[in-house]
Amino acid sequence: MDDVLAQWTAAVKADLGIDLEVDRSLLLSLAGDAAHGVARPAAPLTTFLVGYAAGSAGGGWDAVAAAVRRAGELAASWAAEDDHRPSAPGTPGGTR
């Protein structure tokens, strides 16, 4: 799988004209934190938003790392709290 991810990453970077080293493990770890701490669809949305934030902050690896750190901290805090998740049916605030 690493070969496929390396090839895919290189192809996307070339197609989009991106010249930036990508720390796949860092981004995949963030995606995992978002998927498990928030909800599965949060993974791609979080990584997109991290990229957008990094680009808005001037780009470069330092901006990516800072955005990953902040989003990772937020995902961890969401995982620790139940306030952000819908309650089960029959419980106060239950919406499902």
VMD Tcl script that draws the C-alpha trace (Angstrom):
set ca {
  {0.00 0.00 0.00}
  {2.89 2.38 0.68}
  {3.96 2.13 -2.98}
  {0.44 2.97 -4.17}
  {0.21 5.93 -1.77}
  {3.63 7.18 -2.83}
  {2.69 6.93 -6.50}
  {-0.72 8.53 -5.91}
  {0.79 11.38 -3.87}
  {3.42 12.03 -6.55}
  {0.78 11.99 -9.31}
  {-1.55 14.39 -7.49}
  {1.31 16.74 -6.61}
  {2.47 16.78 -10.23}
  {-1.03 17.30 -11.59}
  {-1.78 20.12 -9.15}
  {1.65 21.73 -9.47}
  {2.54 21.23 -5.81}
  {6.20 21.24 -4.83}
  {6.02 20.28 -1.17}
  {7.21 17.22 0.67}
  {4.25 15.43 2.21}
  {4.47 13.71 5.58}
  {1.85 11.06 4.83}
  {2.02 9.51 8.30}
  {1.30 12.86 9.96}
  {-1.67 13.58 7.69}
  {-3.01 10.04 7.90}
  {-2.72 10.16 11.69}
  {-4.71 13.41 11.73}
  {-7.32 11.86 9.45}
  {-7.56 8.90 11.83}
  {-7.94 11.18 14.84}
  {-10.73 13.09 13.11}
  {-12.46 9.92 11.92}
  {-12.40 8.25 15.32}
  {-12.73 11.30 17.57}
  {-15.41 13.14 15.60}
  {-16.96 11.09 12.78}
  {-15.61 9.19 9.78}
  {-16.51 11.90 7.23}
  {-14.50 14.37 9.32}
  {-11.26 12.79 8.04}
  {-11.23 14.14 4.47}
  {-12.86 17.40 5.52}
  {-10.25 17.97 8.22}
  {-7.32 17.29 5.92}
  {-8.79 19.62 3.29}
  {-9.28 22.37 5.87}
  {-5.74 21.89 7.17}
  {-4.42 22.30 3.63}
  {-6.54 25.38 3.08}
  {-5.42 26.90 6.39}
  {-1.78 26.18 5.58}
  {-2.15 27.78 2.15}
  {-3.86 30.82 3.67}
  {-0.99 31.12 6.15}
  {1.55 31.33 3.32}
  {2.07 27.64 2.66}
  {5.14 25.59 3.31}
  {5.72 22.73 5.68}
  {5.72 24.89 8.84}
  {2.21 26.13 8.03}
  {1.03 22.56 7.37}
  {2.56 21.29 10.62}
  {0.97 24.12 12.63}
  {-2.46 23.50 11.11}
  {-2.15 19.74 11.69}
  {-1.21 20.35 15.33}
  {-4.18 22.65 15.95}
  {-6.68 20.39 14.18}
  {-5.29 17.35 16.00}
  {-5.72 19.06 19.35}
  {-9.29 19.97 18.44}
  {-10.08 16.39 17.35}
  {-8.65 15.08 20.61}
  {-10.78 17.48 22.63}
  {-13.89 16.42 20.70}
  {-13.06 12.77 21.34}
  {-12.86 13.50 25.07}
  {-16.26 15.23 25.15}
  {-19.67 13.77 24.45}
  {-21.30 17.20 24.02}
  {-20.67 17.23 20.27}
  {-22.32 13.91 19.51}
  {-26.07 13.49 19.02}
  {-27.75 11.71 21.89}
  {-29.38 8.34 21.39}
  {-33.15 8.23 20.88}
  {-35.13 8.45 24.07}
  {-32.50 10.45 25.93}
  {-32.60 14.19 26.55}
  {-31.55 15.95 23.37}
  {-31.84 12.73 21.34}
  {-32.22 13.53 17.66}
  {-31.61 10.22 15.93}
}
mol new
graphics top color blue
foreach p $ca { graphics top sphere $p radius 0.5 }
foreach p [lrange $ca 0 end-1] q [lrange $ca 1 end] { graphics top cylinder $p $q radius 0.2 }
display resetview
